[in-house]
Amino acid sequence: MKYFSYLIISLLFSYALYAQVTPVIPSGTVMGNTSGAAAAPKPVITGTALAVFDISTYGAKCDGVTDDAAAFNSAFTAIRAVTALSGSGAQYLGQAAHLVTPARVCLIKSTINATVLYGAGFTWDGEGTLILCQTNGTPCVDATGVENVTIRNLNIYGSATLTPNIGLAIGRYTSTSGNLAGNNVFDAPKVIGYFTSTPFFDNQAETTHINSGWFLTMSNNNWAAAVFDGENHFNFQTIAAGGPYPQNTAQGFAESTCTDCVFMTFGTASPAVWIGGAWRLRLANSYVGVWGGTGGNDGVILYTPGSISNLLLDADLHFELNPSLNSAFRFAGAAAITQFGLHVRDHSPQVAAGSSFFARDTAGTYGTAVSTVAINDANIELGGFVNGGATLFDNAAQFTVNGLVNMQPGNWTAPASFSGNLCLPVCQSYAQPGNTSNIAIGPSTMQAAVTGSSNLAIMPGALSALTGGLQNVAIGTNSLGAITSGTGNTAIGFLAGAAETGSYNTAYGWQALSATGLTGATNVALGGNALEACTGVCASNVAVGSNASNILTTGANNLVLGNSVGTSTLTTGSNNILLGNSNAVDTVTSSSSNEVNIAGLLFYNNAALGAPAVSACGTSPAIDARANNRSGTVTVGSGAVASCTITFAGSGYGTWNHCRVTPHSTVAAFAYSYTKTVLTVTATSATSLIIDYDCDGY
């Protein structure tokens, strides 16, 4: 019964489509829901019969002589009316419009406006149709702002006279939120000939898929045979209403592909492909040819201006040249470039002798001159270079690489830094060249040139500056990220020990022991932000607990246990012991030393530890060798003695004190008094009396 119901629904829906009826699934109805309960509102699903548009109906001659641009534009105006959807949440099932063009030459002398075909779907089969483009500095076909479009076998030829600037333009037509461009398919497009800018321009058309495309330019000094522009670097402006799209503005350019494509340049100083600000762009099983001209060409320009990077690029490309290919990939746009995710694959790259597979735009041809390049999460699979004298890098000392490299040993040149797996062809794992005992896992981990050994770095940026240290362990983003030559450090947690440069420090927890400038050693920080302000020679401190002793800067030998303990006062003191569970447990002053504070009870303070002086206390009085301002034992001297004065060492107590005196034997009229500097004992006869004193205060 269930399958019979589905069959009935399918037949009714098919009838509605062919009968040009618009079936609407009511809001709140879910197919298969028989409980009777109202469901959450669902989008309105719309269908209609396919509208077929024949270009000849709109006056196109397609005789290679008559200008057919007006006919095309009239047809697309009608198509836009059919494909436009209205209503919040409207969704279309199928295709609403289909364009038919004859198997002849259709001359155009102004741009075909195929823009803003939104929502309801459109197909165009160009089998046998050749669009001869003489648009004189304007695009041949402007298809920006389209979605759910399928175009098959589109053939565009750029004329050498009245030359167009662009063959086919797709992508976003405005930066207004919600105006997207994507979910398009181009099957076997061929855009060939003379173009002052580029045969193909893509301004951020996401999830757009090109199959068996062929893009070829005969012109000199143009952008490229194909441009994938994630920020409108070239300031292309559509003819669609709602523009212009601002230059150097990125909204998102992801998940597009070009499979079995050909990118060719026959001009001079014209790269085959230009890529900027693209994310997860995949050029699969494709070909790059640099032919004709007098040389000076690059295969692919990877443009990264600094704020907008290319991310996770898959370039499965075979490179061929005649007469010369300056580089397969040239990095451009910023002085220091970091490329995250780059998969390149070529069975036999034909880079010219004396040129390199990876090169930098050191001349600043495309903007800022490039100095250094870091390729993180690389997957480089290369067969042998066809031409002798070709190199992997234009200057290996200016490159750092981590990831997987699989290539012929004769073509491998070690960069300034390499970590990952190197297969030449036998695979080995390296943290850095020549240091197999180092282990680095994650982007930018241990990326500096390391001469040390037995280091472990896991997560992005961990031990990223280490050059010569030993036995360091860093687990967590940017943990121990500043250390260069320290030894025996352990940091686990985001930014743990991120800026310290000492040795034998231990940091566990988010930003633990993370202050800039720490050169001290043997600190232990356990807990988020513990000892996070420790700088300079801050050493041998132990802090356990979230935020424990997080304001201590230069003290030493402090023991702080408990969440937020030592977070209010202690900054420079030493030799303190603080135990508790709140910021109320701290030292008396910022520089206090030698204090013990357990749960807010001050047991020891920073009073001078020297022995007090005994005076007016008979003949030959004595004080024990361990006596200090806090406690001690005094033996009164001989003779008739009625009092004894004990003067505290140093300046005594600065703020307050409390003392208790106890005699070892009973004497008449025993009494005592004290100030912050003196303790006085009296009795009727105190000869040879032994007394103990205990004081507290600060």
Secondary structure in CASP SS format (residue, H / E / C, confidence):
PFRMAT SS
TARGET T0000
AUTHOR 0000-0000-0000
METHOD secondary structure of the structure
MODEL  1
M C 1.00
K H 1.00
Y H 1.00
F H 1.00
S H 1.00
Y H 1.00
L H 1.00
I H 1.00
I H 1.00
S H 1.00
L H 1.00
L H 1.00
F H 1.00
S H 1.00
Y H 1.00
A H 1.00
L H 1.00
Y H 1.00
A C 1.00
Q C 1.00
V C 1.00
T C 1.00
P C 1.00
V C 1.00
I C 1.00
P C 1.00
S C 1.00
G C 1.00
T C 1.00
V C 1.00
M C 1.00
G C 1.00
N C 1.00
T C 1.00
S C 1.00
G C 1.00
A C 1.00
A C 1.00
A C 1.00
A C 1.00
P C 1.00
K C 1.00
P C 1.00
V C 1.00
I E 1.00
T E 1.00
G C 1.00
T C 1.00
A C 1.00
L C 1.00
A E 1.00
V E 1.00
F E 1.00
D E 1.00
I H 1.00
S H 1.00
T H 1.00
Y H 1.00
G C 1.00
A C 1.00
K C 1.00
C C 1.00
D C 1.00
G C 1.00
V C 1.00
T C 1.00
D E 1.00
D C 1.00
A H 1.00
A H 1.00
A H 1.00
F H 1.00
N H 1.00
S H 1.00
A H 1.00
F H 1.00
T H 1.00
A H 1.00
I H 1.00
R H 1.00
A H 1.00
V H 1.00
T H 1.00
A C 1.00
L C 1.00
S C 1.00
G C 1.00
S C 1.00
G C 1.00
A C 1.00
Q E 1.00
Y E 1.00
L C 1.00
G C 1.00
Q C 1.00
A C 1.00
A E 1.00
H E 1.00
L E 1.00
V E 1.00
T C 1.00
P C 1.00
A C 1.00
R C 1.00
V E 1.00
C E 1.00
L E 1.00
I E 1.00
K C 1.00
S C 1.00
T C 1.00
I E 1.00
N E 1.00
A C 1.00
T C 1.00
V C 1.00
L C 1.00
Y C 1.00
G C 1.00
A C 1.00
G C 1.00
F E 1.00
T E 1.00
W E 1.00
D E 1.00
G C 1.00
E C 1.00
G C 1.00
T C 1.00
L E 1.00
I E 1.00
L E 1.00
C E 1.00
Q C 1.00
T C 1.00
N C 1.00
G C 1.00
T C 1.00
P C 1.00
C C 1.00
V E 1.00
D E 1.00
A E 1.00
T E 1.00
G C 1.00
V C 1.00
E E 1.00
N C 1.00
V E 1.00
T E 1.00
I E 1.00
R E 1.00
N C 1.00
L C 1.00
N E 1.00
I E 1.00
Y E 1.00
G E 1.00
S C 1.00
A C 1.00
T C 1.00
L C 1.00
T C 1.00
P C 1.00
N C 1.00
I E 1.00
G E 1.00
L E 1.00
A E 1.00
I E 1.00
G E 1.00
R C 1.00
Y C 1.00
T C 1.00
S C 1.00
T C 1.00
S C 1.00
G C 1.00
N C 1.00
L C 1.00
A C 1.00
G E 1.00
N C 1.00
N C 1.00
V E 1.00
F E 1.00
D E 1.00
A C 1.00
P C 1.00
K E 1.00
V E 1.00
I E 1.00
G E 1.00
Y C 1.00
F C 1.00
T C 1.00
S C 1.00
T E 1.00
P E 1.00
F E 1.00
F E 1.00
D E 1.00
N E 1.00
Q C 1.00
A C 1.00
E E 1.00
T C 1.00
T C 1.00
H E 1.00
I E 1.00
N E 1.00
S C 1.00
G C 1.00
W E 1.00
F E 1.00
L E 1.00
T E 1.00
M C 1.00
S C 1.00
N C 1.00
N C 1.00
N C 1.00
W C 1.00
A C 1.00
A C 1.00
A E 1.00
V E 1.00
F E 1.00
D E 1.00
G C 1.00
E C 1.00
N C 1.00
H C 1.00
F C 1.00
N C 1.00
F C 1.00
Q C 1.00
T C 1.00
I C 1.00
A C 1.00
A C 1.00
G C 1.00
G C 1.00
P C 1.00
Y C 1.00
P C 1.00
Q C 1.00
N C 1.00
T C 1.00
A C 1.00
Q C 1.00
G C 1.00
F C 1.00
A E 1.00
E C 1.00
S C 1.00
T E 1.00
C E 1.00
T E 1.00
D C 1.00
C C 1.00
V E 1.00
F E 1.00
M E 1.00
T E 1.00
F C 1.00
G C 1.00
T C 1.00
A C 1.00
S C 1.00
P C 1.00
A C 1.00
V E 1.00
W E 1.00
I E 1.00
G E 1.00
G C 1.00
A C 1.00
W E 1.00
R C 1.00
L C 1.00
R E 1.00
L E 1.00
A E 1.00
N E 1.00
S E 1.00
Y E 1.00
V E 1.00
G E 1.00
V E 1.00
W E 1.00
G C 1.00
G C 1.00
T C 1.00
G C 1.00
G C 1.00
N C 1.00
D E 1.00
G E 1.00
V E 1.00
I E 1.00
L E 1.00
Y E 1.00
T C 1.00
P C 1.00
G C 1.00
S C 1.00
I C 1.00
S C 1.00
N C 1.00
L E 1.00
L E 1.00
L E 1.00
D E 1.00
A E 1.00
D E 1.00
L E 1.00
H E 1.00
F E 1.00
E E 1.00
L E 1.00
N E 1.00
P C 1.00
S C 1.00
L C 1.00
N C 1.00
S E 1.00
A E 1.00
F E 1.00
R E 1.00
F E 1.00
A E 1.00
G C 1.00
A C 1.00
A C 1.00
A E 1.00
I E 1.00
T E 1.00
Q E 1.00
F E 1.00
G E 1.00
L E 1.00
H E 1.00
V E 1.00
R E 1.00
D E 1.00
H C 1.00
S C 1.00
P C 1.00
Q C 1.00
V C 1.00
A C 1.00
A C 1.00
G C 1.00
S C 1.00
S E 1.00
F E 1.00
F E 1.00
A E 1.00
R E 1.00
D C 1.00
T C 1.00
A C 1.00
G C 1.00
T C 1.00
Y C 1.00
G C 1.00
T C 1.00
A C 1.00
V C 1.00
S C 1.00
T E 1.00
V E 1.00
A E 1.00
I E 1.00
N E 1.00
D E 1.00
A E 1.00
N E 1.00
I E 1.00
E E 1.00
L E 1.00
G C 1.00
G C 1.00
F C 1.00
V C 1.00
N C 1.00
G C 1.00
G C 1.00
A C 1.00
T E 1.00
L E 1.00
F E 1.00
D C 1.00
N C 1.00
A H 1.00
A H 1.00
Q H 1.00
F E 1.00
T E 1.00
V E 1.00
N E 1.00
G E 1.00
L E 1.00
V E 1.00
N E 1.00
M C 1.00
Q C 1.00
P H 1.00
G H 1.00
N H 1.00
W C 1.00
T C 1.00
A C 1.00
P C 1.00
A C 1.00
S E 1.00
F E 1.00
S E 1.00
G E 1.00
N E 1.00
L E 1.00
C E 1.00
L C 1.00
P C 1.00
V C 1.00
C E 1.00
Q E 1.00
S E 1.00
Y E 1.00
A C 1.00
Q E 1.00
P C 1.00
G C 1.00
N E 1.00
T C 1.00
S C 1.00
N C 1.00
I E 1.00
A E 1.00
I E 1.00
G C 1.00
P C 1.00
S C 1.00
T C 1.00
M C 1.00
Q C 1.00
A C 1.00
A C 1.00
V C 1.00
T C 1.00
G C 1.00
S E 1.00
S C 1.00
N C 1.00
L E 1.00
A E 1.00
I E 1.00
M C 1.00
P C 1.00
G C 1.00
A C 1.00
L C 1.00
S C 1.00
A C 1.00
L C 1.00
T C 1.00
G C 1.00
G C 1.00
L E 1.00
Q C 1.00
N C 1.00
V E 1.00
A E 1.00
I E 1.00
G C 1.00
T C 1.00
N C 1.00
S C 1.00
L C 1.00
G C 1.00
A C 1.00
I C 1.00
T C 1.00
S C 1.00
G C 1.00
T E 1.00
G C 1.00
N C 1.00
T E 1.00
A E 1.00
I E 1.00
G C 1.00
F C 1.00
L C 1.00
A C 1.00
G C 1.00
A C 1.00
A C 1.00
E C 1.00
T C 1.00
G C 1.00
S C 1.00
Y C 1.00
N C 1.00
T E 1.00
A E 1.00
Y E 1.00
G C 1.00
W C 1.00
Q C 1.00
A C 1.00
L C 1.00
S C 1.00
A C 1.00
T C 1.00
G C 1.00
L E 1.00
T C 1.00
G C 1.00
A C 1.00
T C 1.00
N C 1.00
V E 1.00
A E 1.00
L E 1.00
G C 1.00
G C 1.00
N C 1.00
A C 1.00
L C 1.00
E C 1.00
A C 1.00
C C 1.00
T C 1.00
G E 1.00
V C 1.00
C C 1.00
A E 1.00
S C 1.00
N C 1.00
V E 1.00
A E 1.00
V E 1.00
G C 1.00
S C 1.00
N C 1.00
A C 1.00
S C 1.00
N C 1.00
I C 1.00
L C 1.00
T C 1.00
T C 1.00
G C 1.00
A E 1.00
N C 1.00
N C 1.00
L E 1.00
V E 1.00
L E 1.00
G C 1.00
N C 1.00
S C 1.00
V C 1.00
G C 1.00
T C 1.00
S C 1.00
T C 1.00
L C 1.00
T C 1.00
T C 1.00
G C 1.00
S C 1.00
N C 1.00
N C 1.00
I E 1.00
L E 1.00
L E 1.00
G C 1.00
N C 1.00
S C 1.00
N C 1.00
A C 1.00
V C 1.00
D C 1.00
T C 1.00
V C 1.00
T C 1.00
S C 1.00
S C 1.00
S C 1.00
S C 1.00
N C 1.00
E C 1.00
V E 1.00
N E 1.00
I E 1.00
A C 1.00
G C 1.00
L E 1.00
L E 1.00
F E 1.00
Y E 1.00
N C 1.00
N C 1.00
A C 1.00
A C 1.00
L C 1.00
G C 1.00
A C 1.00
P C 1.00
A E 1.00
V E 1.00
S E 1.00
A C 1.00
C C 1.00
G C 1.00
T E 1.00
S C 1.00
P C 1.00
A E 1.00
I E 1.00
D C 1.00
A C 1.00
R C 1.00
A C 1.00
N C 1.00
N C 1.00
R C 1.00
S E 1.00
G E 1.00
T E 1.00
V E 1.00
T E 1.00
V C 1.00
G C 1.00
S E 1.00
G C 1.00
A C 1.00
V C 1.00
A C 1.00
S E 1.00
C E 1.00
T E 1.00
I E 1.00
T E 1.00
F C 1.00
A C 1.00
G C 1.00
S C 1.00
G C 1.00
Y C 1.00
G C 1.00
T C 1.00
W C 1.00
N E 1.00
H E 1.00
C E 1.00
R E 1.00
V E 1.00
T E 1.00
P E 1.00
H C 1.00
S C 1.00
T C 1.00
V C 1.00
A C 1.00
A C 1.00
F C 1.00
A E 1.00
Y E 1.00
S E 1.00
Y E 1.00
T C 1.00
K C 1.00
T C 1.00
V E 1.00
L E 1.00
T E 1.00
V E 1.00
T E 1.00
A C 1.00
T C 1.00
S C 1.00
A C 1.00
T C 1.00
S C 1.00
L C 1.00
I E 1.00
I E 1.00
D E 1.00
Y E 1.00
D E 1.00
C E 1.00
D E 1.00
G E 1.00
Y C 1.00
END
